[in-house]
Amino acid sequence: MPTEVQAYLDCRPGKTIVDCTVGGGGHSRDILQRIIPGGMLIGIDQDRDALRNAERMLAPWSENLRLLHGNFSRISDLLEGVGVHAVDGILADLGISLYHIEGSGRGFSFSRDEPLDMRMNLETSRTAGELVNTLSAEALARIFREYGEERWSGRIARAIVAARKSGPVRSSLALADIVRKAAPAPRRRPGERRRIHPATRVFMALRIAVNRELESISAFMDQAPGLLRSGGRLCVLTFHSLEDRIVKHRMKSLEKGCTCPPGLPVCACGGRATMRVLTRKACRPTAAEIDRNPMARSAILRVAEKG
Ligand SMILES: C[S@@+](CC[C@H](N)C(=O)[O-])C[C@H]1O[C@@H](n2cnc3c(N)ncnc32)[C@H](O)[C@@H]1O
């Protein structure tokens, strides 16, 4: 949703903006074109491959660009490390990139046979293969249920543990095959154009667990508002309901300020509203954008402005 993101970020010459998820560099390039002259883009990504590509792609703006390797769950420390304490806008475009699916060779997709890795940051431990081959059936089922909302989580987890008896599950296709045999093909859910492959939710759940994605988003949402100058905007693009729930609730509570339990006659916490939500209704891609880029179909943009 590049047009909507740029409209809400409201980038102008001289501003300092953080792109917490540089990835392929598309949003970063759009931001850089708007903040020159005099502006600064701080680009973060936890994947060094993404940063290397971005450095090449964004070379024409290198004087206005600072690229940092790290997890946005540590955004305060990362910015402090480069002497930045307040910024005019923060963007997070969550999840994995097209590069991860099509070019990384890390087993994010079962459309090709690759080792089960699924780490965005290759310097962290715990690959998807480690989880699949070491966790108990109960622990695997919990991951598939909580992160994938998978109805057949128990059956699939037991099938994986049974398959391990004849050797480790090493590749994306091997895992997809076990899931396909264990789970009945899912019925189409409301809003889904076609039936999804039975392994889709399992792969998403594993990826979320490997990269601790929900914990990172929560930590990010705790820090990002405090880094914005008055009038600065926080724009977050999510791609599934678990991510969106965290962002939506956190933005709402920042707008409300008060954290007292409902029913108290007067506020006892003294909390004050610090942000104003600009996207009353979730902002979604247009039909034309979904036609151009089917990966955008589940995107939701939420934006809040610092008071
Ligand atoms: C959806 S892609 C971003 C695409 C990008 N906005 C563009 O225009 O091409 C998400 C990127 O964020 C990175 N990422 C995901 N979670 C992260 C986290 N917690 N901290 C830092 N980077 C993260 C991924 O490595 C990936 O490169």
The ligand as a Tripos MOL2 file, in Angstrom:
@<TRIPOS>MOLECULE
LIG
   27    29     1     0     0
SMALL
NO_CHARGES

@<TRIPOS>ATOM
      1 C1          7.4430   -7.1960    4.3770 C.3       1 LIG1
      2 S1          9.1470   -7.0030    4.3190 S.3       1 LIG1
      3 C2          9.3520   -5.2840    4.0970 C.3       1 LIG1
      4 C3          9.2680   -4.8570    2.6730 C.3       1 LIG1
      5 C4          9.6760   -3.4180    2.4800 C.3       1 LIG1
      6 N1          8.8310   -2.4860    3.1860 N.3       1 LIG1
      7 C5          9.7430   -3.0320    1.0150 C.2       1 LIG1
      8 O1          9.2130   -1.9620    0.6460 O.co2     1 LIG1
      9 O2         10.3230   -3.7720    0.2220 O.co2     1 LIG1
     10 C6          9.6190   -7.1640    5.9850 C.3       1 LIG1
     11 C7         11.1110   -6.9860    6.2530 C.3       1 LIG1
     12 O3         11.2290   -6.7110    7.6480 O.3       1 LIG1
     13 C8         12.2210   -7.4980    8.2270 C.3       1 LIG1
     14 N2         11.7580   -7.7650    9.5920 N.ar      1 LIG1
     15 C9         10.7070   -8.5020    9.9780 C.ar      1 LIG1
     16 N3         10.6020   -8.5050   11.3090 N.ar      1 LIG1
     17 C10        11.5970   -7.7360   11.7830 C.ar      1 LIG1
     18 C11        12.0180   -7.3500   13.0820 C.ar      1 LIG1
     19 N4         11.3890   -7.7890   14.1780 N.pl3     1 LIG1
     20 N5         13.0670   -6.5180   13.1930 N.ar      1 LIG1
     21 C12        13.7320   -6.0700   12.0850 C.ar      1 LIG1
     22 N6         13.4010   -6.4280   10.8330 N.ar      1 LIG1
     23 C13        12.3560   -7.2460   10.6760 C.ar      1 LIG1
     24 C14        12.3290   -8.7320    7.3670 C.3       1 LIG1
     25 O4         13.6390   -9.2630    7.4230 O.3       1 LIG1
     26 C15        11.9660   -8.2100    5.9840 C.3       1 LIG1
     27 O5         13.1250   -7.8490    5.2600 O.3       1 LIG1
@<TRIPOS>BOND
     1     1     2 1
     2     2     3 1
     3     2    10 1
     4     3     4 1
     5     4     5 1
     6     5     6 1
     7     5     7 1
     8     7     8 2
     9     7     9 1
    10    10    11 1
    11    11    12 1
    12    11    26 1
    13    12    13 1
    14    13    14 1
    15    13    24 1
    16    14    15 ar
    17    14    23 ar
    18    15    16 ar
    19    16    17 ar
    20    17    18 ar
    21    17    23 ar
    22    18    19 1
    23    18    20 ar
    24    20    21 ar
    25    21    22 ar
    26    22    23 ar
    27    24    25 1
    28    24    26 1
    29    26    27 1
@<TRIPOS>SUBSTRUCTURE
     1 LIG1         1 GROUP 0 **** ****
